[in-house]
Amino acid sequence: MDTKLTLQYIPGDSFLHRLDTRCKLAALCACSMGVLHMPHAGMILFTLLLPVLTLPLGPWRRMISEALRSWSLLLACLFLVQAFSLEPGVRLLDALPVTRRSLETAAVSCWRLALLLGYATLFTLVTSPRKLEEALAQLLRWLPCIPARRIGMMVSLTLRFLPLLLQQAQEVRLAFRARLGEGRRNPLDRLRLLATPILRKSMVRADELSYALAARGYRDDRPISAEPVPRLHLMLLTAWIGIVILGVLMG
């Protein structure tokens, strides 16, 4: 699948798409906090729930596995850092500071992080950045001295342009390979030649975005209107929080 679609919103008419954005945001927060404190049984439950929730997405559900695959290097580094630790216990090999307890700790940490990334990717697939902006502004408008609309705009732009930045990085990497840049032996030189065009493209896109916002008359002081959350959506959110609590208490 095309990497430019990773972490990108996919328009659709599934129930997850129609679910109120405020409920989806609250459900994601509850799930994230719960996964961090769940025992193994609860993590198994939420691992099985993730593919069930992606069934309405059809072929796009493969994007979650694609996103996890793109984070595999980070997960591998995290596993190695925690595996090669000084955890008490009998070493599996005398030459390496690796114990059975350190391997279990590393595996569980990567498992938790993979679940967080999977549910976050599902959230971005079914949530429009514009609706997320409005939902954050509605939730933060009651807090004093907080620029609710500005924070919502920042989060929305991050979700909207992160896939584009990933696409630009992929294009620069392919151009670098086509020019035999990978044949350079100095890793710092390769990093400089890759980072410079990516940074330049990012700056140009940021300038274009600022001009576009100014041309459309963007203002932080626009009034924020909020519609009531449908009762069915609140009931589903309550049920989801109950499942999260059940997962935390399993063991």
C-alpha positions as a Markdown table, in Angstrom:
| # | Residue | x | y | z |
|---|---|---|---|---|
| 1 | Met | 0.0 | 0.0 | 0.0 |
| 2 | Asp | 1.2 | 3.5 | -0.7 |
| 3 | Thr | 3.1 | 4.9 | 2.2 |
| 4 | Lys | 1.7 | 8.4 | 1.7 |
| 5 | Leu | -1.7 | 7.1 | 3.0 |
| 6 | Thr | -0.2 | 6.1 | 6.4 |
| 7 | Leu | -1.9 | 8.0 | 9.3 |
| 8 | Gln | -4.2 | 9.7 | 6.8 |
| 9 | Tyr | -7.9 | 10.2 | 7.2 |
| 10 | Ile | -9.9 | 8.0 | 4.8 |
| 11 | Pro | -13.5 | 9.3 | 4.1 |
| 12 | Gly | -16.2 | 6.7 | 4.6 |
| 13 | Asp | -19.7 | 6.1 | 5.8 |
| 14 | Ser | -19.0 | 3.4 | 8.5 |
| 15 | Phe | -20.3 | 3.7 | 12.0 |
| 16 | Leu | -16.9 | 4.7 | 13.3 |
| 17 | His | -16.9 | 7.6 | 10.8 |
| 18 | Arg | -20.3 | 8.8 | 11.9 |
| 19 | Leu | -19.5 | 8.5 | 15.6 |
| 20 | Asp | -19.3 | 11.8 | 17.4 |
| 21 | Thr | -15.7 | 13.0 | 17.4 |
| 22 | Arg | -15.8 | 14.0 | 21.0 |
| 23 | Cys | -16.8 | 10.5 | 21.9 |
| 24 | Lys | -14.0 | 9.0 | 19.8 |
| 25 | Leu | -11.5 | 11.3 | 21.4 |
| 26 | Ala | -12.6 | 10.4 | 24.9 |
| 27 | Ala | -12.6 | 6.7 | 23.9 |
| 28 | Leu | -9.1 | 6.9 | 22.6 |
| 29 | Cys | -7.9 | 8.7 | 25.8 |
| 30 | Ala | -9.6 | 6.0 | 28.0 |
| 31 | Cys | -8.1 | 3.2 | 25.9 |
| 32 | Ser | -4.6 | 4.7 | 26.0 |
| 33 | Met | -4.7 | 5.1 | 29.8 |
| 34 | Gly | -6.1 | 1.6 | 30.2 |
| 35 | Val | -3.6 | -0.1 | 28.0 |
| 36 | Leu | -0.7 | 1.3 | 30.1 |
| 37 | His | -2.1 | -0.4 | 33.2 |
| 38 | Met | -3.6 | -3.6 | 31.8 |
| 39 | Pro | -2.4 | -7.1 | 32.8 |
| 40 | His | -1.7 | -9.6 | 30.0 |
| 41 | Ala | -5.3 | -10.8 | 29.9 |
| 42 | Gly | -6.6 | -7.3 | 29.3 |
| 43 | Met | -4.0 | -6.7 | 26.6 |
| 44 | Ile | -5.1 | -9.9 | 24.9 |
| 45 | Leu | -8.7 | -8.7 | 24.9 |
| 46 | Phe | -7.8 | -5.4 | 23.3 |
| 47 | Thr | -5.5 | -7.0 | 20.8 |
| 48 | Leu | -8.5 | -9.1 | 19.7 |
| 49 | Leu | -10.8 | -6.1 | 19.7 |
| 50 | Leu | -8.6 | -4.0 | 17.3 |
| 51 | Pro | -9.2 | -6.2 | 14.2 |
| 52 | Val | -12.9 | -6.4 | 15.1 |
| 53 | Leu | -13.2 | -2.6 | 15.1 |
| 54 | Thr | -11.4 | -2.4 | 11.8 |
| 55 | Leu | -13.9 | -4.7 | 9.9 |
| 56 | Pro | -16.1 | -1.8 | 8.8 |
| 57 | Leu | -13.1 | -0.2 | 7.1 |
| 58 | Gly | -12.9 | -2.9 | 4.4 |
| 59 | Pro | -9.6 | -2.9 | 2.5 |
| 60 | Trp | -8.3 | 0.1 | 4.4 |
| 61 | Arg | -7.9 | -1.9 | 7.6 |
| 62 | Arg | -4.6 | -3.0 | 6.2 |
| 63 | Met | -3.3 | 0.5 | 6.8 |
| 64 | Ile | -3.1 | -0.3 | 10.5 |
| 65 | Ser | -0.7 | -3.1 | 9.9 |
| 66 | Glu | 1.2 | -0.9 | 7.5 |
| 67 | Ala | 1.5 | 1.8 | 10.1 |
| 68 | Leu | 2.8 | -0.7 | 12.7 |
| 69 | Arg | 5.3 | -2.0 | 10.2 |
| 70 | Ser | 6.6 | 1.5 | 9.7 |
| 71 | Trp | 7.1 | 1.8 | 13.4 |
| 72 | Ser | 8.9 | -1.6 | 13.6 |
| 73 | Leu | 12.3 | 0.0 | 13.8 |
| 74 | Leu | 11.3 | 2.0 | 16.9 |
| 75 | Leu | 9.7 | -1.0 | 18.5 |
| 76 | Ala | 12.9 | -3.1 | 17.8 |
| 77 | Cys | 15.1 | -0.4 | 19.3 |
| 78 | Leu | 12.9 | -0.2 | 22.4 |
| 79 | Phe | 13.0 | -4.0 | 22.8 |
| 80 | Leu | 16.8 | -4.1 | 22.6 |
| 81 | Val | 17.2 | -1.3 | 25.0 |
| 82 | Gln | 15.0 | -3.0 | 27.6 |
| 83 | Ala | 16.2 | -6.5 | 26.9 |
| 84 | Phe | 19.9 | -5.6 | 27.4 |
| 85 | Ser | 19.4 | -4.4 | 31.0 |
| 86 | Leu | 20.5 | -5.3 | 34.4 |
| 87 | Glu | 17.3 | -6.9 | 35.6 |
| 88 | Pro | 17.9 | -9.4 | 38.3 |
| 89 | Gly | 17.8 | -13.0 | 37.3 |
| 90 | Val | 19.7 | -15.8 | 35.6 |
| 91 | Arg | 21.3 | -14.7 | 32.3 |
| 92 | Leu | 20.4 | -16.7 | 29.3 |
| 93 | Leu | 23.9 | -16.2 | 27.9 |
| 94 | Asp | 26.9 | -15.4 | 30.0 |
| 95 | Ala | 28.3 | -13.0 | 27.5 |
| 96 | Leu | 25.1 | -10.9 | 27.2 |
| 97 | Pro | 23.2 | -9.1 | 30.0 |
| 98 | Val | 19.9 | -10.6 | 29.1 |
| 99 | Thr | 17.6 | -12.4 | 31.5 |
| 100 | Arg | 14.2 | -14.0 | 31.1 |
| 101 | Arg | 12.7 | -11.2 | 33.1 |
| 102 | Ser | 14.2 | -8.4 | 30.9 |
| 103 | Leu | 13.0 | -10.2 | 27.8 |
| 104 | Glu | 9.5 | -10.4 | 29.2 |
| 105 | Thr | 9.5 | -6.7 | 30.2 |
| 106 | Ala | 10.8 | -5.7 | 26.8 |
| 107 | Ala | 8.2 | -7.7 | 25.0 |
| 108 | Val | 5.3 | -6.4 | 27.1 |
| 109 | Ser | 6.5 | -2.8 | 26.6 |
| 110 | Cys | 6.6 | -3.2 | 22.9 |
| 111 | Trp | 3.2 | -4.9 | 23.0 |
| 112 | Arg | 1.7 | -1.9 | 24.9 |
| 113 | Leu | 3.2 | 0.6 | 22.5 |
| 114 | Ala | 2.0 | -1.4 | 19.4 |
| 115 | Leu | -1.5 | -1.4 | 20.8 |
| 116 | Leu | -1.4 | 2.4 | 21.4 |
| 117 | Leu | -0.1 | 2.9 | 17.9 |
| 118 | Gly | -2.8 | 0.6 | 16.4 |
| 119 | Tyr | -5.7 | 2.4 | 18.2 |
| 120 | Ala | -4.3 | 5.8 | 17.4 |
| 121 | Thr | -4.0 | 4.8 | 13.7 |
| 122 | Leu | -7.6 | 3.6 | 13.7 |
| 123 | Phe | -8.6 | 7.0 | 15.2 |
| 124 | Thr | -6.9 | 9.0 | 12.5 |
| 125 | Leu | -8.4 | 6.8 | 9.7 |
| 126 | Val | -12.0 | 7.5 | 10.8 |
| 127 | Thr | -11.7 | 11.0 | 12.1 |
| 128 | Ser | -11.6 | 14.1 | 9.9 |
| 129 | Pro | -9.0 | 16.7 | 10.9 |
| 130 | Arg | -11.6 | 19.4 | 10.6 |
| 131 | Lys | -14.0 | 17.6 | 13.0 |
| 132 | Leu | -11.1 | 16.9 | 15.4 |
| 133 | Glu | -10.3 | 20.6 | 15.4 |
| 134 | Glu | -13.9 | 21.5 | 16.2 |
| 135 | Ala | -14.1 | 18.8 | 18.9 |
| 136 | Leu | -10.9 | 19.9 | 20.7 |
| 137 | Ala | -12.1 | 23.6 | 20.5 |
| 138 | Gln | -15.4 | 22.6 | 22.0 |
| 139 | Leu | -13.8 | 20.5 | 24.8 |
| 140 | Leu | -11.2 | 23.2 | 25.7 |
| 141 | Arg | -13.4 | 26.2 | 25.5 |
| 142 | Trp | -14.4 | 25.9 | 29.2 |
| 143 | Leu | -10.8 | 26.2 | 30.4 |
| 144 | Pro | -9.7 | 29.7 | 31.1 |
| 145 | Cys | -6.6 | 31.3 | 29.4 |
| 146 | Ile | -6.5 | 28.4 | 26.9 |
| 147 | Pro | -6.5 | 29.2 | 23.2 |
| 148 | Ala | -9.0 | 26.4 | 22.4 |
| 149 | Arg | -9.3 | 27.1 | 18.7 |
| 150 | Arg | -5.6 | 27.5 | 18.2 |
| 151 | Ile | -4.8 | 24.2 | 19.9 |
| 152 | Gly | -7.4 | 22.5 | 17.8 |
| 153 | Met | -5.9 | 24.0 | 14.6 |
| 154 | Met | -2.4 | 22.8 | 15.6 |
| 155 | Val | -3.5 | 19.2 | 16.3 |
| 156 | Ser | -5.6 | 19.2 | 13.0 |
| 157 | Leu | -2.6 | 20.5 | 11.0 |
| 158 | Thr | -0.3 | 17.9 | 12.5 |
| 159 | Leu | -2.6 | 15.0 | 11.5 |
| 160 | Arg | -3.2 | 16.5 | 8.1 |
| 161 | Phe | 0.4 | 17.2 | 7.1 |
| 162 | Leu | 2.3 | 14.4 | 8.8 |
| 163 | Pro | 1.4 | 12.0 | 5.9 |
| 164 | Leu | 2.5 | 14.6 | 3.4 |
| 165 | Leu | 5.9 | 15.0 | 5.2 |
| 166 | Leu | 6.3 | 11.2 | 5.2 |
| 167 | Gln | 5.6 | 11.3 | 1.4 |
| 168 | Gln | 8.2 | 14.0 | 0.9 |
| 169 | Ala | 10.8 | 12.1 | 2.9 |
| 170 | Gln | 10.1 | 9.0 | 0.7 |
| 171 | Glu | 10.5 | 11.1 | -2.5 |
| 172 | Val | 13.8 | 12.6 | -1.3 |
| 173 | Arg | 15.0 | 9.1 | -0.3 |
| 174 | Leu | 14.2 | 7.7 | -3.8 |
| 175 | Ala | 15.9 | 10.6 | -5.5 |
| 176 | Phe | 18.9 | 10.2 | -3.3 |
| 177 | Arg | 19.1 | 6.5 | -4.2 |
| 178 | Ala | 18.7 | 7.3 | -7.9 |
| 179 | Arg | 21.7 | 9.6 | -7.7 |
| 180 | Leu | 23.7 | 6.8 | -6.1 |
| 181 | Gly | 23.9 | 8.8 | -2.8 |
| 182 | Glu | 23.8 | 5.6 | -0.8 |
| 183 | Gly | 27.3 | 4.8 | -2.0 |
| 184 | Arg | 28.8 | 7.5 | 0.2 |
| 185 | Arg | 30.7 | 6.0 | 3.1 |
| 186 | Asn | 30.3 | 8.9 | 5.5 |
| 187 | Pro | 27.0 | 8.4 | 7.3 |
| 188 | Leu | 27.0 | 12.1 | 8.4 |
| 189 | Asp | 27.3 | 13.2 | 4.8 |
| 190 | Arg | 24.4 | 10.9 | 3.8 |
| 191 | Leu | 22.3 | 12.3 | 6.7 |
| 192 | Arg | 23.1 | 15.9 | 5.6 |
| 193 | Leu | 22.2 | 15.3 | 2.0 |
| 194 | Leu | 18.9 | 13.7 | 3.1 |
| 195 | Ala | 17.9 | 16.1 | 5.8 |
| 196 | Thr | 18.5 | 19.4 | 3.9 |
| 197 | Pro | 16.0 | 18.9 | 1.1 |
| 198 | Ile | 13.4 | 17.5 | 3.5 |
| 199 | Leu | 13.8 | 20.5 | 5.8 |
| 200 | Arg | 13.6 | 22.9 | 2.8 |
| 201 | Lys | 10.4 | 21.2 | 1.5 |
| 202 | Ser | 8.9 | 21.4 | 5.0 |
| 203 | Met | 9.7 | 25.1 | 5.3 |
| 204 | Val | 8.2 | 25.9 | 1.9 |
| 205 | Arg | 5.0 | 24.0 | 2.8 |
| 206 | Ala | 4.8 | 25.8 | 6.1 |
| 207 | Asp | 5.0 | 29.2 | 4.3 |
| 208 | Glu | 2.3 | 28.2 | 1.8 |
| 209 | Leu | 0.1 | 27.1 | 4.7 |
| 210 | Ser | 0.5 | 30.4 | 6.6 |
| 211 | Tyr | -0.3 | 32.4 | 3.4 |
| 212 | Ala | -3.4 | 30.1 | 2.8 |
| 213 | Leu | -4.7 | 30.7 | 6.3 |
| 214 | Ala | -4.1 | 34.4 | 6.1 |
| 215 | Ala | -5.9 | 34.5 | 2.7 |
| 216 | Arg | -8.9 | 32.7 | 4.1 |
| 217 | Gly | -9.2 | 35.1 | 7.1 |
| 218 | Tyr | -8.3 | 32.6 | 9.8 |
| 219 | Arg | -9.0 | 34.0 | 13.3 |
| 220 | Asp | -8.6 | 32.6 | 16.8 |
| 221 | Asp | -11.5 | 34.6 | 18.2 |
| 222 | Arg | -14.2 | 33.0 | 16.1 |
| 223 | Pro | -17.2 | 31.8 | 18.3 |
| 224 | Ile | -17.2 | 28.1 | 19.1 |
| 225 | Ser | -20.6 | 26.4 | 18.9 |
| 226 | Ala | -21.2 | 22.9 | 20.2 |
| 227 | Glu | -24.1 | 20.6 | 19.4 |
| 228 | Pro | -25.3 | 18.1 | 22.0 |
| 229 | Val | -23.8 | 14.6 | 21.8 |
| 230 | Pro | -26.3 | 12.0 | 20.7 |
| 231 | Arg | -27.5 | 9.8 | 23.5 |
| 232 | Leu | -26.6 | 6.6 | 21.6 |
| 233 | His | -23.0 | 7.8 | 21.2 |
| 234 | Leu | -22.8 | 8.6 | 24.9 |
| 235 | Met | -24.1 | 5.1 | 25.7 |
| 236 | Leu | -21.5 | 3.5 | 23.5 |
| 237 | Leu | -18.8 | 5.6 | 25.1 |
| 238 | Thr | -19.9 | 4.5 | 28.5 |
| 239 | Ala | -19.8 | 0.9 | 27.4 |
| 240 | Trp | -16.3 | 1.3 | 25.9 |
| 241 | Ile | -15.1 | 2.8 | 29.2 |
| 242 | Gly | -16.6 | -0.1 | 31.0 |
| 243 | Ile | -14.7 | -2.5 | 28.7 |
| 244 | Val | -11.5 | -0.6 | 29.4 |
| 245 | Ile | -12.1 | -0.9 | 33.2 |
| 246 | Leu | -12.8 | -4.6 | 32.7 |
| 247 | Gly | -9.5 | -5.0 | 30.9 |
| 248 | Val | -7.6 | -3.2 | 33.6 |
| 249 | Leu | -9.2 | -5.4 | 36.3 |
| 250 | Met | -8.6 | -8.7 | 34.4 |
| 251 | Gly | -5.8 | -10.8 | 35.7 |
